[in-house]
Amino acid sequence: MRRRHSLAADADSSEVNLTPMLDVVFIMLIFFIVTTSFVKESGVDIERPESSAATSRADAQVLVALTAEGAVWVDGSPVDTHRVGKQVAGMISDDGSVVIQADRRAETGLLIEVMDRLKQAGVEKMAVAASRSGS
């Protein structure tokens, strides 16, 4: 009898406590979530024109993409050209800005029309995206 009791006691004391390991994994998860930088994408592949005077802007609140085929995309979803101003105006705050990513083969008339629609909807801060050339 005594022998059975000691085997049961040994089995209980040999269990591994996983609580500290789970705490460490949870803290690492929080660390990675907090330190991750989220990059906004327009949702379509755009070949931006090059410019030697291009500067980086990280404060873009809304991305508007113009494809070579003449499609307009706002934050990853297609939008009719006539409704782009109202949709973007509803998405930005008072101090928010819009970056227009126009494909190098997109028509200039479409770019001007989108900029006019944004201006009519009350969007004040706009920029056109370009890639920095290697000159």
GROMACS elastic network, one bead per residue, 0.5 to 0.9 nm:
[ bonds ]
;  ai    aj funct       b0    kb
    1     4     6  0.53737   500
    1     5     6  0.65663   500
    2     5     6  0.52847   500
    2     6     6  0.65538   500
    2     7     6  0.89906   500
    3     6     6  0.53490   500
    3     7     6  0.64961   500
    3     8     6  0.89447   500
    4     7     6  0.52313   500
    4     8     6  0.63945   500
    4     9     6  0.87024   500
    5     8     6  0.53273   500
    5     9     6  0.62928   500
    5    10     6  0.87425   500
    6     9     6  0.50051   500
    6    10     6  0.61243   500
    6    11     6  0.86718   500
    7    10     6  0.50794   500
    7    11     6  0.62501   500
    7    12     6  0.87814   500
    8    11     6  0.51717   500
    8    12     6  0.64227   500
    8    13     6  0.88307   500
    9    12     6  0.52905   500
    9    13     6  0.63672   500
    9    14     6  0.87858   500
   10    13     6  0.52142   500
   10    14     6  0.61463   500
   11    14     6  0.53408   500
   11    15     6  0.70457   500
   12    15     6  0.60465   500
   13    16     6  0.84440   500
   17    20     6  0.73180   500
   17    21     6  0.83058   500
   18    21     6  0.53406   500
   18    22     6  0.62265   500
   18    23     6  0.86927   500
   19    22     6  0.51582   500
   19    23     6  0.61917   500
   19    24     6  0.87713   500
   20    23     6  0.50298   500
   20    24     6  0.63250   500
   20    25     6  0.87400   500
   21    24     6  0.51738   500
   21    25     6  0.62789   500
   21    26     6  0.86275   500
   22    25     6  0.50709   500
   22    26     6  0.60458   500
   22    27     6  0.85706   500
   23    26     6  0.51335   500
   23    27     6  0.62005   500
   23    28     6  0.86445   500
   24    27     6  0.51512   500
   24    28     6  0.61903   500
   24    29     6  0.86236   500
   25    28     6  0.50873   500
   25    29     6  0.61709   500
   25    30     6  0.87349   500
   26    29     6  0.50514   500
   26    30     6  0.63352   500
   26    31     6  0.86675   500
   27    30     6  0.51482   500
   27    31     6  0.61944   500
   27    32     6  0.87613   500
   28    32     6  0.62278   500
   28    33     6  0.86260   500
   29    32     6  0.52650   500
   29    33     6  0.62217   500
   29    34     6  0.86487   500
   30    33     6  0.51672   500
   30    34     6  0.61371   500
   30    35     6  0.86197   500
   31    34     6  0.52807   500
   31    35     6  0.61498   500
   31    36     6  0.85413   500
   32    35     6  0.52525   500
   32    36     6  0.59432   500
   33    36     6  0.54667   500
   33    37     6  0.86882   500
   34    37     6  0.82224   500
   40    43     6  0.88962   500
   40    60     6  0.88231   500
   40    61     6  0.89063   500
   40    62     6  0.86336   500
   40    63     6  0.77945   500
   40    75     6  0.79824   500
   41    44     6  0.79544   500
   41    63     6  0.74789   500
   41    75     6  0.70543   500
   41    76     6  0.72091   500
   42    45     6  0.79282   500
   42    46     6  0.84983   500
   42    62     6  0.88334   500
   42    63     6  0.57707   500
   42    64     6  0.66810   500
   42    65     6  0.60013   500
   42    73     6  0.70937   500
   42    74     6  0.68522   500
   42    75     6  0.51382   500
   42    76     6  0.50642   500
   42    77     6  0.83555   500
   42   101     6  0.79320   500
   43    65     6  0.81048   500
   43    73     6  0.74707   500
   43    74     6  0.82481   500
   43    75     6  0.65859   500
   43    77     6  0.70557   500
   44    65     6  0.73686   500
   44    66     6  0.88654   500
   44    67     6  0.77307   500
   44    73     6  0.77504   500
   44    76     6  0.70229   500
   45    65     6  0.89175   500
   45    67     6  0.79277   500
   45   103     6  0.85219   500
   46    65     6  0.74628   500
   46    66     6  0.77467   500
   46    67     6  0.64992   500
   46    68     6  0.81861   500
   46   101     6  0.70572   500
   46   102     6  0.69201   500
   46   103     6  0.50695   500
   46   104     6  0.79816   500
   47    67     6  0.86624   500
   47    68     6  0.88345   500
   47   101     6  0.87081   500
   47   102     6  0.77853   500
   47   104     6  0.58922   500
   47   105     6  0.80955   500
   47   130     6  0.89804   500
   47   131     6  0.87889   500
   48   101     6  0.68769   500
   48   102     6  0.63328   500
   48   103     6  0.51266   500
   48   104     6  0.54092   500
   48   105     6  0.88789   500
   48   129     6  0.69378   500
   48   130     6  0.52853   500
   48   131     6  0.59283   500
   49   102     6  0.80365   500
   49   103     6  0.70149   500
   49   104     6  0.50204   500
   49   105     6  0.87876   500
   49   129     6  0.80719   500
   49   130     6  0.52537   500
   49   131     6  0.60508   500
   49   132     6  0.86399   500
   49   133     6  0.88837   500
   50    54     6  0.79398   500
   50   104     6  0.86885   500
   50   130     6  0.54779   500
   50   132     6  0.55965   500
   50   133     6  0.52085   500
   50   134     6  0.88425   500
   51    54     6  0.54120   500
   51   130     6  0.61601   500
   51   131     6  0.61183   500
   51   132     6  0.52361   500
   51   133     6  0.53378   500
   51   134     6  0.88286   500
   52    55     6  0.88260   500
   52   131     6  0.82888   500
   52   132     6  0.55220   500
   52   133     6  0.50682   500
   52   134     6  0.72746   500
   52   135     6  0.66153   500
   53   132     6  0.71411   500
   53   133     6  0.83577   500
   54   129     6  0.79852   500
   54   130     6  0.61671   500
   54   131     6  0.66304   500
   54   132     6  0.53361   500
   54   133     6  0.81103   500
   55   130     6  0.85127   500
   55   131     6  0.88495   500
   55   132     6  0.76251   500
   57    60     6  0.68076   500
   57    99     6  0.88364   500
   57   127     6  0.89678   500
   58    61     6  0.87946   500
   59    96     6  0.76297   500
   59    97     6  0.69230   500
   59    98     6  0.87790   500
   60    63     6  0.69756   500
   60    96     6  0.70019   500
   60    97     6  0.52187   500
   60    98     6  0.56006   500
   60    99     6  0.59690   500
   60   126     6  0.89309   500
   60   127     6  0.88580   500
   61    91     6  0.82719   500
   61    92     6  0.64609   500
   61    93     6  0.83552   500
   61    96     6  0.56463   500
   61    97     6  0.55235   500
   61    98     6  0.60459   500
   61    99     6  0.79178   500
   62    74     6  0.72906   500
   62    75     6  0.64205   500
   62    88     6  0.71821   500
   62    91     6  0.73082   500
   62    92     6  0.69029   500
   62    96     6  0.80048   500
   62    97     6  0.67561   500
   62    99     6  0.64834   500
   62   100     6  0.86146   500
   63    73     6  0.81906   500
   63    74     6  0.59404   500
   63    75     6  0.54184   500
   63    76     6  0.83897   500
   63    88     6  0.89986   500
   63    97     6  0.89613   500
   63    98     6  0.59224   500
   63    99     6  0.50944   500
   63   100     6  0.60144   500
   63   101     6  0.71536   500
   64    72     6  0.70264   500
   64    73     6  0.56481   500
   64    75     6  0.64667   500
   64    76     6  0.85390   500
   64    84     6  0.86804   500
   64    88     6  0.84882   500
   64    98     6  0.71715   500
   64    99     6  0.62036   500
   64   101     6  0.60295   500
   64   102     6  0.81908   500
   65    71     6  0.80679   500
   65    72     6  0.57548   500
   65    74     6  0.64106   500
   65    75     6  0.80270   500
   65    76     6  0.84652   500
   65    99     6  0.84131   500
   65   100     6  0.57569   500
   65   102     6  0.57536   500
   65   103     6  0.78048   500
   66    69     6  0.82209   500
   66    70     6  0.63854   500
   66    71     6  0.57969   500
   66    73     6  0.65169   500
   66   100     6  0.74494   500
   66   101     6  0.61547   500
   66   103     6  0.60232   500
   66   106     6  0.66643   500
   66   107     6  0.88983   500
   66   110     6  0.79104   500
   66   111     6  0.73928   500
   66   114     6  0.89667   500
   67    70     6  0.53772   500
   67    71     6  0.53278   500
   67    72     6  0.66824   500
   67    73     6  0.81506   500
   67   101     6  0.85280   500
   67   102     6  0.64506   500
   67   103     6  0.53611   500
   67   104     6  0.86000   500
   67   105     6  0.77801   500
   67   106     6  0.59172   500
   67   107     6  0.89996   500
   68    71     6  0.74670   500
   68   102     6  0.80477   500
   68   103     6  0.56553   500
   68   104     6  0.73074   500
   68   107     6  0.73293   500
   69   105     6  0.83284   500
   69   106     6  0.68898   500
   69   107     6  0.87303   500
   70   106     6  0.63815   500
   70   107     6  0.72097   500
   70   110     6  0.70930   500
   71    78     6  0.71716   500
   71    79     6  0.78156   500
   71    80     6  0.79831   500
   71    81     6  0.79761   500
   72    77     6  0.85197   500
   72    78     6  0.58500   500
   72    79     6  0.56191   500
   72    80     6  0.67031   500
   72    81     6  0.63434   500
   72    84     6  0.79043   500
   72   110     6  0.89312   500
   72   114     6  0.85332   500
   73    76     6  0.59638   500
   73    77     6  0.52869   500
   73    79     6  0.55286   500
   73    80     6  0.84245   500
   73    84     6  0.85832   500
   74    77     6  0.54687   500
   74    78     6  0.63204   500
   74    79     6  0.65135   500
   74    84     6  0.76586   500
   74    87     6  0.83194   500
   74    88     6  0.75029   500
   75    78     6  0.85033   500
   79    82     6  0.83800   500
   79    83     6  0.67981   500
   79    84     6  0.61839   500
   79    87     6  0.84180   500
   80    83     6  0.54029   500
   80    84     6  0.63156   500
   81    84     6  0.54095   500
   81    85     6  0.82192   500
   81   110     6  0.84480   500
   81   113     6  0.80343   500
   81   114     6  0.67861   500
   81   117     6  0.82651   500
   82    85     6  0.73273   500
   82    86     6  0.86082   500
   82   113     6  0.89391   500
   82   114     6  0.83158   500
   82   117     6  0.73429   500
   83    86     6  0.56049   500
   83    87     6  0.62759   500
   83    88     6  0.86792   500
   83   117     6  0.80889   500
   84    87     6  0.52667   500
   84    88     6  0.60401   500
   84    89     6  0.84103   500
   84   114     6  0.70974   500
   84   117     6  0.68264   500
   84   118     6  0.70805   500
   84   121     6  0.89691   500
   85    88     6  0.53682   500
   85    89     6  0.59704   500
   85    90     6  0.86030   500
   85   114     6  0.74801   500
   85   115     6  0.84657   500
   85   116     6  0.83601   500
   85   119     6  0.75661   500
   85   120     6  0.71364   500
   85   121     6  0.51682   500
   85   122     6  0.82269   500
   85   123     6  0.80143   500
   86    89     6  0.51513   500
   86    90     6  0.62815   500
   86    91     6  0.88371   500
   86   117     6  0.81356   500
   86   118     6  0.76725   500
   86   120     6  0.89266   500
   86   121     6  0.58849   500
   86   122     6  0.89851   500
   87    90     6  0.53164   500
   87    91     6  0.65509   500
   87   121     6  0.89433   500
   88    91     6  0.50514   500
   88    92     6  0.64905   500
   88    98     6  0.81871   500
   88   118     6  0.73431   500
   88   121     6  0.82213   500
   88   123     6  0.80855   500
   89    92     6  0.57364   500
   89    93     6  0.81598   500
   89   118     6  0.73759   500
   89   121     6  0.60264   500
   89   122     6  0.67834   500
   89   123     6  0.63206   500
   90    93     6  0.80947   500
   92    95     6  0.78358   500
   92    96     6  0.53620   500
   92    97     6  0.71892   500
   92    98     6  0.81305   500
   92   123     6  0.83970   500
   93    96     6  0.50110   500
   93    97     6  0.83070   500
   94    97     6  0.87174   500
   94   123     6  0.87103   500
   95   124     6  0.88087   500
   95   125     6  0.80845   500
   96   123     6  0.85210   500
   96   124     6  0.87257   500
   96   125     6  0.71463   500
   97   123     6  0.76358   500
   97   124     6  0.75187   500
   97   126     6  0.58289   500
   97   127     6  0.79057   500
   98   118     6  0.89728   500
   98   123     6  0.78423   500
   98   124     6  0.86964   500
   98   125     6  0.62863   500
   98   127     6  0.64147   500
   98   128     6  0.86242   500
   99   125     6  0.85813   500
   99   126     6  0.57834   500
   99   128     6  0.56810   500
   99   129     6  0.63831   500
  100   111     6  0.83223   500
  100   114     6  0.88428   500
  100   115     6  0.84970   500
  100   126     6  0.73093   500
  100   127     6  0.60812   500
  100   129     6  0.59473   500
  101   127     6  0.86668   500
  101   128     6  0.59986   500
  101   129     6  0.50017   500
  101   130     6  0.75257   500
  102   105     6  0.81643   500
  102   106     6  0.63433   500
  102   107     6  0.87918   500
  102   108     6  0.89572   500
  102   111     6  0.70998   500
  102   128     6  0.72391   500
  102   129     6  0.70974   500
  102   130     6  0.83641   500
  103   106     6  0.51289   500
  103   107     6  0.86327   500
  104   107     6  0.84063   500
  105   108     6  0.88365   500
  106   109     6  0.86187   500
  106   110     6  0.73620   500
  106   111     6  0.77607   500
  107   110     6  0.54334   500
  107   111     6  0.67650   500
  107   112     6  0.89868   500
  108   111     6  0.50898   500
  108   112     6  0.62645   500
  108   113     6  0.85806   500
  109   112     6  0.51350   500
  109   113     6  0.60677   500
  109   114     6  0.86262   500
  110   113     6  0.50117   500
  110   114     6  0.61336   500
  110   115     6  0.85345   500
  111   114     6  0.52509   500
  111   115     6  0.61863   500
  111   116     6  0.86199   500
  112   115     6  0.50741   500
  112   116     6  0.60934   500
  112   117     6  0.86333   500
  113   116     6  0.50603   500
  113   117     6  0.61908   500
  113   118     6  0.86363   500
  114   117     6  0.50891   500
  114   118     6  0.61882   500
  114   119     6  0.85808   500
  115   118     6  0.51237   500
  115   119     6  0.61315   500
  115   120     6  0.86328   500
  115   126     6  0.79620   500
  116   119     6  0.50337   500
  116   120     6  0.61060   500
  116   121     6  0.85873   500
  117   120     6  0.51232   500
  117   121     6  0.62360   500
  117   122     6  0.88731   500
  117   123     6  0.88960   500
  118   121     6  0.51035   500
  118   122     6  0.65496   500
  118   123     6  0.53927   500
  118   124     6  0.80915   500
  118   126     6  0.85040   500
  119   122     6  0.52542   500
  119   123     6  0.51209   500
  119   124     6  0.64139   500
  119   125     6  0.89340   500
  119   126     6  0.87959   500
  120   123     6  0.73964   500
  123   126     6  0.73235   500
  130   133     6  0.88925   500
  132   135     6  0.86887   500
